[in-house]
Amino acid sequence: MHVMVPSQSQLMFMQNGVGIKLFKFQQNAAGGQWELYSANADTNFYDINEDSASKKKDWHLEIGSDIDLPVTDQFSVDAVGQRVTLAADTGAVYALKFPSTAAVQLFEQEYNSRLFENTFGVPFNAKNRDEVILRLFLHRKTVLDIGCCIPLCILGLYFNALSCIWHGMTVSMSRSIFINPGFG
């Protein structure tokens, strides 16, 4: 059992009394549609290895009480649409609809910080960010060999322009799910 520590975005929503809507994509013969899964979804980030001092952190995102997703690069952010779309290992696709652009940007910042730690094994901070970026650029051949395996959104924490590139490459599923979600 893990102890839930409210994230910055959750605290902001609780203070404002505003919730996040959760949608789930339901595939059907006509392609599929988004269905409201929860009108007020709580989000919490937690380390699945928090009880083990010998294991590296492995961040997960818990949405409500029944959705638990590892923090991976299988997500897309639409700040203007105030939406984050996430793909689960099971094939399910979820979308979080935030009450404001600022709220979705804060969530994206938190998610990317945890993704950085899951990917590189060190917490996100200026020193670690610079070391990782230097290592990546010094080993360009390695970066080119593994291609999309290195999430460019992580570099977007340092170079915001790269974030735009990443959003076009994030998910291998139908782009229509991510670009045109069909809900307000």
N, C-alpha and C positions, 0 to 999 in steps of 0.2 A: 504494500500500500504506500503510495507516495503522498507527500504533503503538498497541497496546492498553494502556490504563492501567486497572488494576483499579479498579472502583468501590468505594465504602465497603461496600455490601451484599455485593459479591463477596469483598472482604477478610474481612468478618465470617464468611461461609460457609466460606471456605478455612480460617480460623483454627479454626472449630468443626468442620471436616470434614464439613459438611452441605451437600447439594446442593439444587437447585431442580428440580422436575419440570415438564416441558413437555408440554402436551397440544395436540392439533390437532383442531378440529371437522371431522368428515367428514359432509357432507350426503348423505342417501339418501332413498329414497321414503318411509320412515317418519318423516322429519324430520331425523334425523341423530344422531350420537353422538360423544362425545369419545374419542379414542384417545391412548394414551401415545406421545409422539413421542421423548422423551428422559427417562431416569430421573435424569439429573444434568446439567442445562443451565447452562452458564456464561452470564452476562449481562454485556455491556460497553456503555457509552455512549461514543460517539466523535463528533468533529466531522468531517463528510465534507469540509469545506473547510479542514482544518487545514494543508494545504500552500500555501494561498493567503492572503497577508496582505491582499489587497484585497477579499475576499469576507467577508460576515458569517457567523457560525457557523451551522451547520445540523446539529443533533444527531440522531444515529441510535442505535438500540438494536440491537446484534448479540446474537443468542441462538444459542449453539453456533457452528458454523462455516458454517451454510447459511441462517440467517434474518437478514435485515437489514431493519429497519423504521424509517421516519422517526419521530421523536418528534412525535406529533400528539395531538389531543384525542380520537382514536378508541380510548379505553381505559376500563375500568371497574375499580374497586378494591372488593374485599370483604375488609376487614381481618379480620373475624370468621372467614370461610371461608379466610383466608390465601391469597387468590387475586387475580391481576391478569389481566384479559382484554383482549387487544389485537386490533384489526382491521388487516389488511394492505391495501395498495392493490389487491392482486390479488383480494381477496374472501375470502382465507383468514382464519380466526379461530383465534387461539392463546390458551392460558391458562397462566400460570405459577403453580404451586402452591408456596408458600413453607413452610419448616419451622416458622415461628412468626409470630405477629401482629406482633411487633417487627420481624421481617425484612421483611414486606410493607409495613409503615409506613415503614421506612427506604427501601425501593425506591420507594414512592410519592413520598416527599419528593424523592429524586433525580430521578425522572421529571418531577415538576412544576417543579423548578428549571430543567431543560433545556427543558421546554415553554414556560416563561415566556420564556426567551431566544429560542427559535425564533419565538414569537408576537410579541414586542415588540422584538426586536433588541438587547436589553441583558441583561447577566448578572443573575441573581436575587440581590439583596441588599436590605437594609432601605431604603436610599435610593431605589433604582430601583423597588422595590415601591410605596413611598409616592407617587412621582412618577406611576407608571402608574395607580394607583388614583385619584389626584387628577384626572388627565387624563380618565379614564373617567367619573368622576362629574360633572366640569365639563361634559362633552359628552354628557349623558344622551341627547339626541336621536340622536346618532350611535350610541350603544350600543343604543338601542331599534330604530333602523333596521336594524342588522345582526344583531340578535337573538342567536341561538345561535352566531354566528361567533366571538364572544369567549368563550373557555373560562372558565366560571365557576369551574372547579377552580383556576385561577390565582389568582383572588380568594380562594379557599379557603385559599391559603397565608397570607393575612392574616386572613381571616374564615373560620374552620373550618366554621361553619354552612353557608356557601354551597357547600362541597364536597358536602354531602348533596344539595342541589338538583341540582348538576351531574350526579351519578351517575345520576339518573333520566332525564337528557336526552342522555347522551353518544353513544349509538350508534343509528344509524338501522336497524340490522338487527333480527332477531328478538330481543325481550327475553328470551325463554326461554333463549337461549344464555347470556346474561349472568347471569340470576337463578338459574336452575336448571341448573348445568353437568353434573350427573350423574356427578361423580367426587368422591372423598373428599378 
